Amino acid sequence: MPSALVTHQGGCHCGRVRFEVDAPAHLEVTDCNCSICAKTAYLHLIVPRDRFRLLSGKEALTTYEFNTRTAKHLFCPVCGIKAFYVPRSHPDGVSVNARCLDEGTVTGMTVIPTDGRNWEQAYPAGRGTFSRDGGGAR
């Protein structure tokens, strides 16, 4: 049975970048061990693009790309926080850093380790998909 979606708000440290995302109150997030995610302690809440709304800060965002340049790592140039980005695994979606969500709407998190160091083996089909119930990425 699909989980009811709630609207979570969040943003970067200085507040310039703000967003909303529709997701269950209890989140299923992934903890990737790739070079960039491990260094930034990023916890991925991956959602379809239509469940993410950028409220402010679009003009301030800076993009960082590396390796295949598929992922679009967006960060605030003022405080340096990457609150969300377009992931290589789901280029049609958005990965929100669950650590950047405001308090009050998240009731808990299930953290699933992901082997991003060996991306091609972790995603043999090349891309992830979204579950039919509108829940998290698979």
N, C-alpha and C positions, 0 to 999 in steps of 0.2 A: 504494500500500500504506500503510495507516495506521501512524503512528508509535506506538511503545509509550509509554504514559503513565507518568510517575514522579510521586511526591508531592513537591512543593516546599513549603517553609515560609517564612513571612515575617511582617512586621508593621511597626508604626510605629517611630519613632526611640526613644521611651522604653520600648517593650516592653509597654505596657499592652494594645495590640491585637495579637493573634497569630492567624494563619490557616494553613490548608493548602489547596493547590490541586493538582489532578491535571492535568498537561499534559505534552507531550513534553519531553525534555531540551533539545533545540534549539527555542527559542521563535520563533514568528512574532508580532511585536508591531506595533502601529500607533503612529505619532507624529502626533498630531492638532495642527493649527495654530489651533484655536479659542482664544478669549480665556483660558479657565481652564487648559486643557492646556498652552498655550504658556508661560504664566506659572509653572506648576509643574513643567515638564519631565516630564510624565506619559507613560509608555510603556504602552500598553494591551495587556494579555493578557486577551482576552475569552473566557470559558468559560461553558458551561451552568451554571446554578445548582447542579445536583447534583454538580458537580466542585469545589465550593468549600465549605470548612468553617471557620466562625469558631470559634476555640479559646478565645479570651478577649477581654474588652474590650467586649462588646456593650453593657453598661450605660453605658460611658463615651462611646460614639460620639455625635457631634453631626451633624445633617443640615443641609446647605446646598442650597437649590434656587434656580433663577433661570430666566428666559425662560419656557419651556413648563412648567416644574416636573415634567417627566417623569423626568429624571435625578435620582437621590438621591445627592448627594455626601456621603459619610460620612467624617468625619475625627476624629482624636484631639484633644480639647480641651486636653490637657496639652502635647503637642509640636507639634501643628498639622499632622501628616502625614496625607495622604489615601492610605492603603495600598490601598484598594479602594473601589468604589462600584457602584451600579446605573446603567448607562449608558442614555442616550436611545436609542441605536442598537439596544440589545439589552436591553429592560426585563425580559426573562425570564432574563437572565444576570447575570454579575458581571464587571466589569473590574478586574483586579488591576494595580497599578502594578508592572511588572517590575523597577523600580529598588528596590522594597521586598522583593524575594525574598532570602532568606539565601543566602550563598555555598555552593557544594558540589554542587548538583544541576543547575544550568544549564550546558550545554556550549557554548552560543552563541545568538545572536539574529539574526534577519532583521528589519530595521526597515523598515516600509512607511509612507510618508507618506500622511496622510489629510487631506482638505480640510474640516475642521470649521467653518471660517469661513463656508463655503457649504454648510451641512449639508443643506438641502433638495435641492440638486443632487447632493451626494455620496451621499445615500440617497434616490433618487427614489421608491422603494417605501415609504419611511417607516421601515423597520426592516431590520436585518440578519438573516441566518440563520446557523445553525450547519451546518458541513459534515457529510455523512453518516458520515464515518469517525470522528467524535468529535473531530476536530481543531479548529483555531481558527475564529473567526467569519469569515464572508464577507460 
